[in-house]
Amino acid sequence: MEPITLCGAVIVMFGLWVEFEPTLLAIVKVICKCKLFKEMNLQSTVPKPVYVRRMPICLAKGFH
């Protein structure tokens, strides 16, 4: 593409983003607050092993 065409495309995309940003963010908020979306996120988490969640005693003593 020619540079002038690329500049025009960037300007148009920026203008569309500025115009529709509030609407898009509102849609994202509604989707994130949806009960089904929250359930999917909770079920998809993989339980972490114990050694990742807790700091070993030998490391904990070294930091105090």
Summary of the structure (lengths in Angstrom):
residues: 64
radius of gyration: 23.4
end to end distance: 60.4
largest distance: 62.6
contacts: 101
relative contact order: 0.06
helix: 80%
strand: 0%
